[in-house]
Amino acid sequence: MFASQLPAGYKFSFTPYLFNTAKHRMSQANSGWVTYYWLKVKAKQVKAEWSVHIYEYEGRSPLSATFGGIEFDDSIKLKELTDLVLNASKEIISRQVNRISVTLPPQVYNNQRFVKAYQAFSDAGYSAFNSQVVASLTVSEHTFKSKIHKSEVKKIKKAEGLGFCFLVESVDSLFQFYDLIAACRRTKGRNLSLTRSQLEEIISYQPDKFHLYSVRHNDKLVAAAICIQLSEEVFYVFYADHLKTYSSVSPIVQLYQGIYEDCQSKGVKILDFGTSPEGSTTNYSLLDFKEYLGSELSLKVTFVYNGGA
């Protein structure tokens, strides 16, 4: 059953990814959200949930995160999911919204859910507006070195031989990490998607979900990564880079090895290296590098509904 309000006593039959939790939504904006549900009345269960931020004439899911979209448990039927999207979209459009955009969780996280969500939005009249390639590594009992290209193995051995050291660090190092990564991006003519203060505020809502990793040489920070644990099974590399002056060593490969090994210890199944955007297309050299790290490729898709068209 479709609902625009959550009745008392209902429990969720699934766990959403961090970006779709109430806490993270509040870190994006503390007002303007509407949430819709699919309920199993007899069991008093929430089988699906979709939150959309409305501002002026546009609805967005997410407002400012890597993805938003509808989340649900595996037992929900495609027709139920489509009915949820149809009913929610009708209610959103009634608020004088004329455009709704939604970015689904990456395909690799759960292919069956991706297929259902993709088809539900398609059947509800949405059009696939944009797609990006996501590079991710399956975390298993096998070593990182066994998964990557032999040229990348050589880089790790070189860094280790020169005394470069991987470290798990505390969130107290956030500013130092952010400044290094931002400086690295500026040398490539790019900027980070968040300011330092914006990132600090987002982390303050769920600090235990953010993890910092480094590679240091003689105590000097030469490579840094800010990662987010999106679920028990998914770890996302949000920001990562290394100083250009150390490109001959490429300490970021050693950095990723350490992150992979920490994921093994945590029982994480997917290490998401993110997309590789270059304007409106793909940064093919960056994507090639991620494939050299043993990545598999999947899609992240954004749908758009033009209600006023």
C-alpha positions, -999 to 999 in steps of 0.1 A, spaced: 0 0 0 13 35 -9 16 60 19 29 96 21 31 94 59 46 67 81 21 52 105 31 45 141 44 10 148 58 2 114 93 -13 110 116 -12 80 123 -46 64 156 -32 48 185 -10 58 192 20 35 226 31 24 240 60 44 231 86 17 194 78 21 193 78 59 175 106 77 207 119 93 224 123 59 194 139 44 195 165 72 231 171 64 221 180 28 193 203 39 173 205 71 140 211 54 122 206 21 121 168 22 91 146 14 92 109 19 70 82 4 65 45 15 52 12 3 37 -6 33 28 -42 41 -1 -35 63 -7 -69 80 30 -72 90 33 -35 98 64 -33 76 79 -7 54 89 -24 22 102 6 3 111 42 9 118 72 -14 128 107 -2 128 137 -25 139 173 -18 116 199 -32 128 235 -39 108 259 -60 98 239 -91 122 209 -89 123 177 -69 157 161 -64 169 127 -50 195 133 -38 199 170 -32 237 169 -28 250 134 -24 265 108 -47 231 91 -51 196 90 -37 169 70 -52 143 45 -39 154 18 -15 135 -14 -8 138 -51 2 142 -79 -22 107 -93 -19 89 -62 -33 73 -68 -67 81 -46 -97 45 -35 -100 45 -24 -63 76 -4 -68 62 12 -100 30 21 -82 51 37 -55 69 58 -80 37 67 -99 18 78 -68 48 97 -53 54 115 -86 18 125 -89 19 139 -54 52 158 -60 38 173 -93 7 185 -74 31 207 -54 38 227 -86 70 208 -93 77 204 -130 109 184 -130 120 154 -108 155 139 -110 167 108 -92 200 91 -92 199 54 -83 225 36 -62 252 20 -84 243 -12 -102 272 -31 -85 258 -27 -50 228 -50 -58 222 -58 -94 186 -72 -89 175 -41 -70 191 -19 -97 172 -37 -124 139 -34 -105 144 3 -97 155 11 -133 124 -5 -147 101 10 -122 112 45 -131 111 37 -168 76 22 -165 65 53 -145 74 76 -174 109 87 -164 137 89 -189 173 79 -184 190 113 -185 226 105 -177 248 75 -168 283 72 -153 307 43 -151 314 31 -115 347 12 -109 346 -11 -79 367 -39 -65 352 -71 -50 368 -76 -15 375 -113 -9 401 -135 8 425 -129 -20 453 -103 -16 451 -69 -32 484 -76 -51 468 -107 -66 440 -86 -81 459 -57 -97 481 -53 -128 517 -63 -124 528 -27 -131 508 -16 -100 524 -43 -79 558 -28 -87 547 6 -75 536 -9 -41 569 -27 -37 588 5 -47 570 25 -21 574 -1 6 611 -4 -2 616 34 1 600 34 36 565 47 27 540 37 54 503 32 53 483 44 83 447 44 95 441 79 109 415 96 130 390 123 119 412 148 137 434 148 106 405 159 84 417 194 76 452 182 67 437 155 45 413 179 28 439 205 21 463 180 6 436 165 -17 423 199 -27 458 210 -36 463 179 -57 431 185 -76 440 222 -82 472 211 -100 449 192 -124 426 221 -129 398 207 -107 381 215 -75 365 194 -48 327 191 -48 325 203 -11 342 230 8 361 220 39 334 234 62 307 216 43 325 183 46 331 188 83 294 195 89 284 164 70 308 142 89 295 157 122 261 139 116 276 104 114 314 106 123 317 68 128 309 62 91 338 83 78 373 68 77 407 84 70 437 67 55 472 79 46 505 71 32 534 90 49 571 92 41 593 103 70 561 115 87 552 137 57 517 132 44 521 122 7 487 105 0 453 107 17 419 92 13 385 101 29 362 71 27 326 65 37 311 32 49 277 32 31 266 -1 45 280 -32 61 290 -44 27 300 -12 8 329 11 13 332 42 -8 364 61 -16 350 97 -15 382 117 -19 417 104 -25 449 117 -41 487 119 -38 512 147 -42 524 152 -77 560 153 -66 557 117 -56 542 105 -89 572 83 -97 564 63 -66 526 65 -70 518 61 -33 481 61 -39 484 24 -50 499 15 -16 471 36 -1 444 16 -19 461 -16 -8 458 -6 28 422 4 24 414 -29 8 430 -48 37 410 -27 62 379 -36 42 388 -73 46 391 -69 83 357 -52 85 339 -78 64 332 -53 36 323 -69 2 326 -39 -22 352 -12 -24 338 15 -46 364 38 -63 336 60 -77 330 74 -111 356 90 -134 339 122 -148 355 146 -172 330 173 -178 300 156 -194 320 126 -205 345 101 -189 381 106 -178 393 75 -197 429 75 -183 415 76 -147 391 48 -155 420 28 -171 440 32 -138 410 20 -118 408 -11 -140 445 -17 -135 435 -19 -98 413 -49 -106 380 -30 -108 349 -42 -124 326 -17 -141 289 -10 -136 265 19 -141 251 47 -120 220 61 -137 201 94 -133 164 95 -144 144 126 -151 106 132 -152 93 164 -167 59 168 -153 52 201 -169 62 189 -204 
